Amino acid sequence: VQLVESGGGLVQAGGSLRLSCAASGRIFRINDMTWYRQAPGKQRELVAGTSMDGRAQYADSVKGRFTISRDNAKNTVSLQMNSLKPEDTAVYYCNVDAWEYGEAPREYWGRGTQVTVST
């Protein structure tokens, strides 16, 4: 499974960005789709995740500001980020728990997309 993230960039505090992640390959099924982020000098942390049935979970720091959504038909997951803060600055990574045909289920990671929020 290959994951390609898009939508990162530079935005002023209070602004919005929408990240997208598209999965491709010989995909049989995708279960959880999750966004993580890693700021300089910090550990990677979960931002938001969604299960195959659409249930979502969020880090406390982004609740009420970020919304995760997925399109199972297109194997995509998006993260709408509103009211961005400088502390949201990080590289954002897409992660999926997926099966390829003939393979055991496993996690896959995208290469990441940079989000920078200026004051």
C-alpha positions in Angstrom: 0.0 0.0 0.0 1.3 3.4 -0.9 0.2 6.5 0.9 0.5 10.0 -0.6 -0.3 13.0 1.6 -1.1 16.5 0.3 -2.4 19.8 1.6 0.3 20.9 3.9 1.7 24.4 3.9 2.2 27.7 5.7 -0.7 29.4 7.3 -1.3 32.2 9.8 -2.6 31.4 13.2 -6.4 31.2 13.1 -6.3 29.9 9.5 -7.3 26.6 8.1 -5.7 23.8 6.1 -7.1 20.5 4.7 -4.8 17.5 4.5 -5.6 14.6 2.3 -4.1 11.1 2.1 -4.7 8.7 -0.8 -4.0 5.0 -0.5 -3.2 2.9 -3.5 -2.1 -0.6 -4.3 -3.7 -4.1 -4.3 -5.9 -3.1 -1.4 -8.3 -5.6 0.0 -9.4 -3.7 3.0 -8.5 -0.7 5.1 -9.4 -0.6 8.8 -8.2 2.3 10.8 -7.0 5.4 9.1 -5.1 7.8 11.3 -3.2 11.1 11.2 -0.1 11.6 13.4 2.2 14.5 13.7 5.7 15.1 14.9 7.0 18.5 15.9 10.8 19.2 16.1 12.3 17.6 19.2 9.0 15.9 20.1 7.7 12.4 19.8 5.2 11.5 17.2 1.6 11.8 18.5 -1.8 10.8 17.4 -3.9 13.6 16.1 -7.1 11.9 14.8 -8.2 8.5 13.7 -11.2 6.9 12.1 -12.3 3.3 12.0 -13.8 1.6 9.0 -17.4 2.4 10.2 -16.5 6.1 10.5 -16.1 6.4 14.3 -13.5 9.1 15.1 -11.2 9.9 17.9 -9.2 13.0 18.5 -6.3 14.2 20.6 -7.6 16.6 23.3 -5.4 19.3 21.8 -7.3 19.3 18.5 -10.9 18.5 19.6 -13.4 21.0 18.3 -10.9 22.4 15.7 -10.0 19.4 13.6 -12.3 17.0 11.7 -11.3 13.7 10.2 -13.2 12.1 7.4 -12.7 9.2 5.1 -14.0 7.9 1.8 -13.9 4.1 1.7 -14.7 3.9 -2.0 -11.7 6.1 -2.8 -9.4 4.9 0.0 -8.8 8.4 1.1 -8.8 10.1 4.5 -8.8 13.9 5.1 -8.1 16.1 8.0 -9.8 19.5 8.1 -7.8 21.8 10.4 -9.4 25.0 11.6 -8.4 27.6 14.1 -4.8 26.6 13.6 -2.3 27.5 16.3 1.5 27.8 16.2 1.7 24.7 18.3 0.1 22.7 15.5 3.2 23.2 13.5 4.6 19.7 12.7 5.0 17.1 10.0 1.7 15.3 9.6 1.8 11.6 8.7 -1.0 9.4 7.4 -1.1 5.9 8.8 -3.4 3.1 7.7 -4.0 -0.4 9.0 -4.6 -2.4 5.8 -4.6 -5.7 3.9 -3.3 -6.1 0.5 -4.4 -9.2 -1.5 -2.3 -12.2 -0.5 -0.6 -10.3 2.3 -1.0 -10.2 6.1 -2.6 -7.0 7.5 -0.1 -4.4 8.6 0.5 -0.7 9.2 1.6 1.6 6.4 2.9 5.2 6.7 3.1 8.1 4.4 6.1 10.3 4.0 4.5 13.2 5.7 3.5 16.7 4.9 4.7 19.8 6.6 2.3 22.2 8.3 3.6 25.5 9.6 1.5 27.9 11.5 2.9 31.4 11.9 2.0 33.9 14.6 
